Amino acid sequence: MDLPTCPHCGQSVLDDDAAECPFCGGAMDGSGKAAPPSPAPETKPAVTSSSSGGDDDDPFALTGAPQPRKVIQCARKPIKGRTRKVVCPMCDRAGYIPRSAFGKQVRCANKECMVPVFTAESPDKAEEKVPMRISDEEAPVPTATDAAGSSKGSIAVKIGGGVVLIALGLGIAFYFQNQTGETQLPPPDIPIGSGGSDEDEPEVQGGDQNPVVEKTDHDALARQVIASMIEAARANDNQQRGHSRRLTGDAFLQLGDHENAEQEFNQMRVVSVRHREKSDHYIVGPYTTRYWQLKAAGDAASAKAALDKAQPLADKIPLTGGLSTNFAVSLAAVMADAGQLDAAIQLVVNHQRDQTTGTYYDGVRGTAWHITAEKLWQHRQPSLSVLRVYTWNDPLVTATVVGLALNGSWQSAINLSKKSEQEQTVCDSLSVVASLSIQLNAGGDVQTAILDAAREQGGVTEIAVTSIIARDQAQAPAWQRVGELVDALAETDVAVPGSIPEIIDAERPDMPELLPMAGALTEFAITAQERGESDRAVAAVAKLTTMLMAEVPPTPVVRGLATEIDANAKGVQAEVAKSLGIRKFDDARNKFLAYRKSVDRMVRASEQRRVHLLQQLGHMVQAGAGALVNSILGDSENMTTQEVAVDDLIAVLKLCALESKEQVQLTVPDSSLKVPPAREARTSPSAFYKIAPVCVMVAEKIRADGDLTAFAQLSRIPELPGFRAAICTRLTELRISSEQPTRERLEEILKIPVETWRRNCLEMATLQFAARSDPRKFGTLLTGISMMTSAERVVAWYPVALRHMQLSAEVPEEDDEKE
């Protein structure tokens, strides 16, 4: 929206129908001259509608308010007549003004400042802070009662109200100009110096010999950012106003401004009803975040009050949707920390739904990855591998445990992990707690508690968790203990097909019972390789491979049986009849069908096993054991290599290498090891068959030239939408992991073709960029990007506001004076 500009002073005017400029008094149609500024009247300001026919609900239509003078431009250097230093509260740029300008509005010396107009604060008098909030319906305006009072107070109210109103109006004008591609307000017609540019002016000698270094008020900057978020939340093109208001309310809540937070949450409910959006549960997220914030500050009573705000809404959280699931996991973590373990488990289990259905299996794990990734980013930690999360048995339970550990609630994380009734879930959860304890340097006491819990569980869990803790070089006793446990494992034999009658009578393979131990041996192999004991690492991989083959013969053997049926069904039926001594055709046909059914079961089990084996090898690659995996793949006689190299599904392993931070060049197995698969209709192959090669192609292109538009290829296939969304975010995270924010990179993210992918990547990128750069400079960068929708703008500004709050909470240090 282009705002009308005064032909006399060049200022933007908010009222489209204004007859006179509110800044200089000149006629907006160009006739006449600008009227000289007049002193403010002493009468009380009255709220009326615009005399020029504006909207009656216009919150800025005030008559009788003090007329502002021209905004004074700050000089970049001290020059004649402008020797007093001020610092812009938005971008921290120093400027120089006349002594008489203190207490008046000035314009920042930085032309790219996102809120350039501010009041020059006198060094002898602190300016009163005014909370900012704008409703979707109307802005709060002063009443006659507010304006009344003592003569001294009324003057202060009038001047302060006028200044705040003008600054707010300029900020809104600035925002709407940015929506049309402009990056700053037109400069006022004010000379900076006499004759030439400020660079040509000689520097003023002398002046203050001991200038005061002004500290940055990050709380004030956070409020300015929130004000920009509110404006974007109100924009007409914002189709997610409820979600946007949740973020503005959350930002106020983290700032400790409960009054404005509640107003934002109330407005969230209003706009959600209007747009038919369910939002009652939206405040669960902000209040669970506030819980951890207050607990860390030692305010247990207020933390409990935050939980009491969120917990009654547990039943109102929808069972579908990524955001709703995120709220459920966040609330479950807080409830577990408060000792409500059973209720916490039940809450997340309700959202996991039926994982035997392929769609839910994929959707829950994709959501679990995004939930854990977001929590890790907030604590400045990298996300986990997508394929690693896809091996979790109860992903939302383990994601809840991750949230507890990241917030330092180690004992609660351990207690919740042990609460599950399934061994693999306990193993998954305690394993991730052990990994985080090393990653976050939790200390020996925490590791001892984790080891005690693992020892209490025994078996698979003790091997996996103790192996992870043993990666701490100080944990030599743990390494000795887990070595003894692995050596004590019974040897297993590789299954063989058997005779035709044995195949027909074979029971259904029980693969799930074998998977937890394979994961435990994987952790042992990684630790052995890390400790320089490569022989033990190779032996552990061989042990886990033979263990996985104890129920079902190797995939090449099983595929040979299946393809023989596809190629010569009549001949196989005759062989079945001969081996069983059957002469009647109908009896022979029935036994053949039983034989084929049993072979099909073996094929499906072998494919499930192979995907799991590839995921375990991929975990080794990502954990730094790439050399171990390469040594195995280079040996064509190795049973592990023969199992994974039968077809192009080995692309899963390549994807793990590309998904890791380090460049890992995998050995390509001998192509003669490939074995044709059975008919797809009978074997129900893993969806990874179709998706893995495309993921590898996209990942290789992004790693080679950084072009995120390659995700368009990934959006064209229907399989595993949750996995594809997670891979998109993960690869984007790796792409920007060592970058400083640039306009080009953000605009590239905004071109990602799928809306949800784009929003996830934008949230991740702005969170990371804000954490590792100056939030003021990053905020200025965001302001200049016109490609973002209003909803995306709110998402992008949110981490900037949080970063200002984090800097405000840190102990201030003496900074060098910035020029």
N, C-alpha and C positions, 0 to 999 in steps of 0.2 A: 504494500500500500504506500503510495507516494504522498507525503504530507505537503500541504501548501507552504511556500516559503515567502517570507516578508521581502518585498522588493527594496526596502530601505536598509534593514539591518542584516538580512540574510538568514535569520533564525527560522527554524521549522515551527509551525503553529499546529497544535493538536486539533483545534476546532476547524472543521472543513468550511463552516459557514461564517467564520469570524469576519467582521467588517474592519476591525482595527487590530494591529499587531499588539499582543499583550506585553511585548518586550520594549518596543520603542514608541508605540502609540500611533505609528504611521498607518495610512489607509492601505488595506490589503489589495485594492484594485490598482494601486500605483499612483493615484492622484494625491496631490498635496505633499507635504513634507512630514518627516518624522517629528513627532511632538517631543519636546524635551522631557526628560523624566521628572515627574513630580513627586514631592514627598508623600509618604504614606499617610492617609487620613487617620485621625485618632478615634474614629467611630469603630464599633465592633463589627467584625466581618459577618455578613449575613449570607446564608446559602440560598441562592436563587437560581433560576434557569437562565441560560445564556440569552442575552438581549438580541443576539444575532440569529436566533432561531435554531440553536443547537438542541441536542437531545436533553430532555428534562432530567434524565438520570445520569447525565454526564458528571462524574465526581469532581471534575476539574473546573466546572462552571461556577466560579466564585466571583462575586462582585464586591468591590470595596476592599479587596486584598491589597497589600502593599505592592506597588509596581516595581519590578526589579530593574536595576540598572544594567548596562552592558556588562557582559562577562569579560574579565580581564585576562588576557593571554599571558601565561608564564613564559619568561625568556629562558632559553636553554642554558645561557651563561650569565654571570653577573654583568650587567651593563649599567650605564649611567641612568640613575633614577629607578633601577630595579636591582637592588642588592640584597633583599631579604629572601632567605631560602625557605621554600615549602616543599613538602614531599607528597606526591599524589597517593592517596590511600588505596587506589586500585592497582597501579602498576609499579609503585615505589620509585617513580622517576622524579628526580629533583628539578625544581624550577625556581625562578627568581621573580619577585614581584616588588612593587613599591610598599613602603611601610604602611601607607594608607589603605592598602588592599586587604589587610588582615580583617577577618570577620565578614568578608564579601566573597562572592562567587568568582572563581578563577578557572581558567581552562588549562589542563595538563600540557606540559611541553612535549609530551609524547603524542605524535599525531595518530598513532595506532592504538591509543588507550581505549579500552572498551567502554568506560564511563568517565569521560574526560573532564566533566564539570564537577567541581567540589568547592566546599567552603574553606578558605584559607584560615587555618586555626592559629590563633594568636599564641605565641609561646607562653604568655602570661595567663591564659585563660583556657580551660578545657571546655570543649564543646559537648553539650548534652547529647547523648545517643538516643535516637528515636527508633523504636522497633518498626520493621517494615512488613507490611502484609497488604495484599490487594485481593479483594474478593472477586469472584466471577461476576457478581451482581452489581456491587457498587463499592466504592472506596469509603472508608470512614472519614467523615468531615467534621470540622470543629463546630460546636453548637454555641449558642449564646452563653450558656452556662460555662462552657469550657473557656470562653474568651473572657469571662468576667473575673474579677479578683482585684488585687491591689494594682495601683497604677504601674508599679515597677514590674509586677508579674505579667500584666496585660501586654506591655510593650514586648517583653521577652517572648510571650506566646505568639504575638503577631509576627515578629521578625522570624522566629524559629519556624513557625508554620509556613510562612511564605518561602523560606529557603528550602525546607523539605519538599514542599509542593512543586517548586520550580525544578529542583534536582530530580524528583520523580518523573516529572513531565519530560525533561530532557532525556532521562534514561529510557522511557517508553518510546520516545521519538527515535532515539538511537537504535533501539531494537527493531522497530518496524522498517527503518531504512535498511538495516542489515538484511531483512527478509527480501528486499528487492535487489540485493547485490552490493549496495553501498556499504563502505566500511567505516565511515565516520561522519559526524555532523559537519555542515558547512562552517568554515572558520568565521568568527566574527570579524567585522571590519574594524579591527583595533591595531594600530601600529605597534610593533614590538620595540622599535627604537627609532631614532632619527637618522634616516638615510641609510639604505642598504639593508642586507640581511643581518641576523644576529651573529653570524660567523665573522662578519667584517668588523664588528664592534670590538674595541680594545677591552680586555678584561680589567675589572675594577681591582685595584690594589687595596690591600688593607681589609677593612670590614671586620667581621667577628673573628677574633684570634682563636677562640675555643668554641667552634660551632657545636651545637648539641646534636648528637646522632639520634635521629628519630626512629623508634621501633615500629615495625609493621604491625598493624592491628588486624590480625588474621580473622578474628571474630567479625569485625566490621566488613571485611572482604567476603567472608562466608555469607553474611546477610545480603550483600549486593548480588552475589551469585544466586542466592535463593530468590531474590526479587526477579532476576532474569528468568529463572525457572518458572515462576508464577506467571509471568507474562506469556511464556511459551505454552503453559498449561491452558491459558485462556484463549489462545489463538483459534480462529475459526477452522483451520485445517487440522486441528488436533482431534483425532478420532479415538484417542485413549486418555480422555481427560481424567477418568477415575484413577488410572494407573499413575498418571502424571501428578495428581494431587497426593497420592500416596507417597511419592518421592519427595515432594515439597514438605509434607507433614513430617516425614521421616527425618529430613534434613533439620528442620526446626527442633525436633525432639532430640536429636543427637547434639544439637547446640545447647540444649537445656532450656529452651524456650517453650514451655509446656502450653502456654496460652495460645501462641500462634500455631503450634502443632495441632492443638485441638480444633482450632478454627479451620485449618487446612483439611483435617480429617472430616469435619462436618461438611465442608464444601465438597469433599470427595464423595460423600454420600448423596449430596444434592445432584451433582452432575451425573453420578452413576445411575440414579433413578431415571433421570431425564434421558440417558442414552441406553437404558435397559441393560445395565452392566451390574453384576453382583459384586459388591465391594465390602460387605460387612467384615469379611475375614482379612481385608487388606492390612489392617492395623496390627495383625499378628507379627508380621515381619519387623516393623519399626520397634515394637515393644520387646521382642526377643533380643534384638540388637541392643536396645537400651539396657536390658537385664545384664548382659555381659559387661557393658560399659560401667554400670553402677557397681557391679560386683568387683570389678577390677579396682575401682576407686575405694573399696572397703565399705560401701553403703549398703549393707545387707537388707535393711528395712525397705529402702526405696527399690532395690532389686526385686524383692518379693512383691512389691506393689506393681511393678511392671509385669511380672508373671501373672498376677491376679487380673490385670487388664486383658492379657492375651488368652489365657487358658479357657475362659468361658466360651470363646469363639471356636474351639476345636471342632465341635460338631457342625459348624457352619462352613468349614473348609471343604470345597468340592473335591470329589475323589478323582477328578481328571484335570489335566492341565499342568504344565511344568511349574508355573508360578505357585499354584495351589499346593503342589507337592513340596516345593521349596519351603513354603510356610509351615507345612506339617512337620517336615524334618527339623526345621529351626525350633519349632515349639517342642517337639519331642526331646531335643537336646536339653532345653531349659528344664523341662519336666524331669528328665533323668538326673540332671544336676541337683534338682530339689528333692531327689530321693524317690520319685514316682516312676520306678523302672518298668513295672508291668503296664501302666497306662501309656508310657512312652513307646514301648514295643508295640502295643496294640494299635496306637495311632498310625505308625508308619506301615505296619503290616496291612492295615486297611487300604492304604494307597498303593500297595504292590500288586493287588488284585491277582488274577489268574496268570501266573507266569508260564503255564504250559502252552498258552496261546502265543504264537510267534509275534504278533503285533504288540501284545503287552510285554513280552519278554524284552523286545527291542526298546519299546518306549520307556519302560521303567529304568533300564540301564542307561539309556541316553540321558534321561532326566537326572539320574544319580550322578553321572559324570559332570553335568553342568552345575549341579548343586555343590559337589565337592570342589570343583574348579573355582567357583565363585568364592567359596570360603577360603580356599588357599590363596587366591589373588588378594583378598582383603588383608591377609597376613603376609603379603609379599613373598609368597611361595609359588613355584610353578605348579601347574596342574599335573594330574596323574595321566599315565597312558590310557587312552580310550579302551584299548583291547584289554588292559589289566582290569579295569572296572567291569568289563563284560564277563570276566571270570567269577565275579562275586556271586555267592549263592543268594543272599538277601541284600541286594544293593542299597536299599534305603536304610536298613538297619546299620550297615557299615558306614554309610554316609553320615548318619547321626553321630556315630562314634567319632568320625573325623572332626565334626564340629566341636565336640566336647574336648578333644585333644588339642585342637588349635587354640581354644580359649583357656588352656592350662588346667582344665578340670580332668586331670589324668585318672584319678581314682574312679570318678564317675564313668569315664570311658571304659575302664577295665571292668567295672561292675555291669555296665550295659552289655559289653561283649560277652560276658559269661552267662548273661540271662537267657540267651537263645537256647532252644532245645536241640538245634541242629549243629553237629560237630563242625561242618564246613563253615557255617556262619560264624561260629566262635573263632575258628582258625583265621578266617578272612579279617575279622574285626581286630583281634589281638595282634595280627601281623601288621596291619596298617598303623596301629597304635605304636608298635615297636619301631617301625620305620620312622614315624614322625618324632619319636623320642630322640632318635639320633639326629635327624634333620634339624630339629629345633633346639638341640643341646639341652635336653630336659634334665640331665644329671643322673648320677648313680642311684639315688633313692628311687626315682621313677622307674629306672630300668630294673632295679631289684624287685619292685612291686609287679612289674610286667612278667618277669621271669617266674616269680612265685605263682602268679595266676596261670601261666602256661604249664608249670609243673603240676599244678593241681588238676588241670585238664588231662595231661598226659598224652601219649600217642602222637597223632599227626600234629596237633596244636603245639605240643612241646618242641617237636623237631623244627617246625617252621619258625616259631617265635624265637627260640633260642639261637637258631641260625642267623636270624636278622640282628639280634642283640650282639652276637659275636663279631659283627662287622666293626664294632668299636674295638680298636686294638687293645684297649685296656681290659677287655672282657675275655681274657685267656681261659679262665675256668669254664665259661659258657661254651667256648669252642671245644674244649676237651669233652664236656658233657654231651654235646650234640653229636660229636664224632662217635662216642660210645653208643649212643642211641641208634645211629644209622648203621653202624657195624653189626648191631644186634638184630637188624631186620632179617626176616627169613628170606631166603632166595626163592624166586618164582620162576616157573618155566613158561615159555612161550606156547600159547595154545596152538593146536593143530586141528585141521577140519575133521579128521576121523573118517570113518566109513559112511556110506549113504544112510544105513539105519541109525548110526549115531547122530548124524546131522539132523535127521527127521525127529529124533527123540530129544534133541538138545533143548535145554531150558533157555528162556529169554536172557540174554547177557545183562549183567548188572553193572554197567559202566559207572554210574554215579558213585558207587562205593569206592572206586579206585581213584577218582579224581583228586580228593583232598591230599592223599599221600604223594601223588605226582607233584602237586604244588609245594608240598613241604620239601621234597627232594630238590626241587628247583631252587628254593631259597638256600639249601645247603650247598648246591653246586656253585651258586653265585658267590657265597662267602668263601668257599674253598679257592675259587679263582682269584678273589680279591686278596686273600692271604698268601697267594703264591703257591698253592698246593694244587697244581693243574691236574695231576694224576687222580687225586680224589674227586676233582670236579668232573672229569671224564667218566669215572666209575659211577658217580651219582647219576649222570645223564643216562648211562646204559642201564642202571638199575630202574630208573623211573620208566624207561621205554619198555623193558621186559615186564614190569609190573602192569603197565597199561595193556599189554598183550596177553595177560594171563587168562582173560575171559574170551577174547576174540582173536583169531589168527591174524597175522600181518595183512595189511590192506592189499598188497599185490596178490596174495593167495586168495583172499575173499573175492577180489575182482575177477580173478580167473574163473572161479566157480560161476559167478553171475553172468559174465559175458558168454560163457559156454552155453548157458540156458538161453540167452538171447539169440545166439547164432544157430543153435541146433536143438530146439526144444524136443522134437520127436526122438532124436537120438538119446537125449538125457532121460526121457521118459522110459525108453527101452532099457537103458542101463539101470534105472531104478527098479523096473519090473524084474530084471534078471537077478539083481542083487538080493531081492526079497522073495524070489521064487514065485512070482505072481503071473498067472496066465490070462486072467480075465481083463479085458480092456478097461472096464469101469474101475476095477480095483487098482489097476496100474495108474490110471489117470488121477485118482484120488491121492495115492501115495506120491505121485509126481508133484501135485499141487502142494502137499504138505512139505515136501523137500524144498520146493521153490520158496515157500513162505519162510522156512527156516533160514535159507540163504539170504533172503531179503533182510531179515532181522540182523544177520551178521553184517551185511553191507552197511546198513544204517548205523549200527553200533561202531563199526570201524571208521566211518566218516566222522562221527561225533568225536571219537578218540583222536583222530588225526588233527581236527581243528584245535582240540585242547592241547595236544602236543606242540603244535605250531605256536599257540599262545604262550606256552611255557618257554619255548626257545626264544620267542620274541621278548619276553620279560627278561631273559638273560642278556639279550642284546642291549636293551634299554638300561639295564642295571650296570653296564660296563663290562660284561663278559662276552663281548663280540668276538674276541679271539678264540674263546672256547667254542662258540657256535661254528665259526669258520673252520676250525680244526675237525669238527665232526662232519660238516657238509662236504669237505674235501676228500673224505674217505668213502668211496663207493661201496665198500664192503660193510660199512657200519649199518647196523639194523635201523638206527634212528634216521639216517639219511635215506635209506630205501623206503621208509614209511612216509616221509614228508615230500619226497621228490617225485611221486607217481604222476602228478599233473600240475597245472598252473595255480593250484591253491597255495603253493609256496609263496605266492604274492603276499599272503598275510604276513609272512616273515619279512618280506621286503618292506612292507608298510611299517612294521615295527621299527625297522632300521631308519626309515625316513621320518618316523614320528619321534625319534630320539634327538636330543640336542646335539650329540656328537655325530660326525660323519662316519658311518659304518659301511664299509664296502663288503657286501656279503659274497661268499664263494657261491658260484652257480653250480649246482649238482649236475652230474652226468645225465644228458638227455635220454640215454638208453634205459634209464630207470623208470621212465614213464610207462604206465599201464592204463589201457582204455577203461573208462568207467562203465558201469551197467546202465540200463535205460533209466533216464531221469524219473519217469513216471512211477517206477517201482522202488527207487532208493531214497527219495526225498532228500536230495543233497542240500548241504548248508547254503544259506543265502550268500555266504562269503564267496562262493564260487563266482557269482556274477559281479559282486561289488568290489572285491579286493583288487582285481586288475585295474579298474577305473580309478580307484583311490590311489594306487601306486602311480599311475600316469599323471594324475593331478598333482600329487605330492612332489613328484620329480620336476614338474614344470615350475611349481612355486619355489622349490629349493634352487632351481637353476636361474630363473630370472625374476622371481618375486612377484609374478603377475597373478593377483588374486582373482582376476576374471576367469581363471581356469576352473573355478568352482561351478561355472555354468554347466560343464560336462557332468559333474557329480549330481546336479539337480535333475538330470534327465532320466535317471534310473529309479524305479519304484521301490526296490528292496531296501530294508533296514533304514527307514527315515531317521530314526533316533541316532543310529550310528553315524550316518552321513552328516547330520547336524553337528554332532560332537567333533567329528574329524575336521569339519570346516573351521570350527572355533579353535581347535587344538593346533592346526597347521598355521592359522593366522597368528596365534600366540607365539609360536616358534619363529614366525617370520619377523615379528616386531620385537622379539625378546631383547635385542641389543641395540635397538634404535631409539633415537630421540624423536619426539612427535614432529611430524611434518604435515603440511596441508595436503600434499600429494598422497601420502599414505592413508590419511583419513578419508579422502575422497575416493580412493580405491576401495576401501572397506564399504563405503556407501553405495558402491556399484555392485556389490554381491547380490545375485539375482533373487534369492529367496528372502522374504521379509524377516522371518524368524531368525534365519542365519545371520542376516545383516545386523539385526538388533543385538543378538548375542555377541557378535564380534565387536560391535561398537561399544557395548558395555565393558567388555574385556579390555579393549584397547584404551579407552578413556581412563579406566581404573588404573591401568599400568602406566600410561603416560603421565597422569596426574601425580602418581606416586614417585616417579623418578625425574621430574622436571619442576621448574618453578611454576606453581599453579597460576600465578598471575600471567606469565607469558603464555602458558598453555590456554588459559581462558581467552586471552586476546586472539590466539590462533583459532579457537573454536568460533569466535564471533565472526571471523572473516569467511567462514564456510557457509555458503548459501544453499548447498545441496541438501542439507538436513531438513526433514520435516519438523514441525513443532514438537511432536512426541519424541522424536530422536534427539532433539535439542535438549529436552528435559533430562533424558537419559545421559547425555554427554556432560551436562553441567553438574549432575549429582556428585560424581567423584571429585570434581574440582572443589565443591563446597566442603566435602568431607576432608579433603586434603588440607584446606585452610584450617579446619577445626583441629586436625592432628598437629599441625605446626603451632597452633595457638596453645595446645596442651603441653608441648615440649618446653623444656627449660630454655629460656632465651639466652642466646650467647651474644657477645659483643661483635657486631658485624662491622666490616669496613664501611666507611661512608661511600654510598653509591652516587655517582655523578650521572 
